Amino acid sequence: MNVSDKADTPLVRLVRLRWRVAISLSLAMMLIYFGFMGLIAFHKPLLAMIVAPGVSVALIAGPSIIVSAFLLCAAYVLWTNKVYDPAVRALKR
């Protein structure tokens, strides 16, 4: 078995898939967070816009970041339960 054979085993493919999913979700969270920080730094008037009496865009966007973190974590857990864990169990057999 040479190096190229080892690089294409089911375990290696599964590990690569897991990393792709984890990195994609991490990049999505970073984009959301740093996008909000960019708005704070460079476009404060947008965040100060009032959308309803007593409610600004910032008041909606801030908690939305926290909610997006929970949703991305939930997406990872669902993916793990439906794809990753069954694949790991199959590899163990």
N, C-alpha and C positions, 0 to 999 in steps of 0.2 A: 504494500500500500504506500503510494507516494504522497507528497504534500497536497497535490491537487485533489486526490481522492478524499483526504481528510476534510478539506475545506467545503465539501458539498454533502456532508452527512446530514441526516434529519435533525440531529441535535444542533449542529452549527446553524442550519437554516432557521430553526426555532429561536435560537439565541439572537440571531440577526433580526428576526421579525420582532422579538420583544424589545430590542434596542430601538428599532425604527419607530415602534409605537410610543415608547417612553420618551424618545427625543422629540417626536412630533408633538406630543401633548405638552412637554416642557417648553418647547418653542412657542406653542400657542399661548401658554400662560405668560411667558415673557413678553410676547407681543402685546397682549392685553394690558399687562402691568406697566410696561415701559411706554405704551401708547398713552395711558392715563397720565403717567409722569410727564410725558412730552406735552400733553395738553396743559397741565399745571404750569410747566415752565414757559411755554411759548404761546399759549392761546387761552389765557385766563378769561377774557370776555365771553368765550363760548361756554365755559363752565359756569359763569355767573348768570347766564340767561335764565330767566324765570319761565318755567313751563306751566306752572299752576301757582296759585297764591301760596307763597311760602315754600315752594319746591323749585330748586334750581337744577340745572343739568348735573352739576357736581354731586348733588344729593342723590341723584339716581345712579350716576356712574360709579361713585365710590363703593356702595354696597354691591353693585353689579360685578365688581372685580372679585369680591369675596364669594359671591354666588357662582361665578365662572370657575373659581378654583374648586369648589365642591362638585360642580358638574363635570369638570375634567377628571377629577379623581373618580367620580362615579363611572365615567366612561371607561377609565382604565380598569376598574374593578369588574365591570360588565364584560369587557373584552377578555380579561384574565379568566373569568369564570366560564365563558363560552368557548374560547379558542385556546388559550395557553394551557390551562390546567388539564383539559382533556388530551391535548397533545403530549404533555408531560407524562400523563398516565399511560398513554399509548406507547411512549418510548420506554417506559419502565417494564412493560410486558415483554 
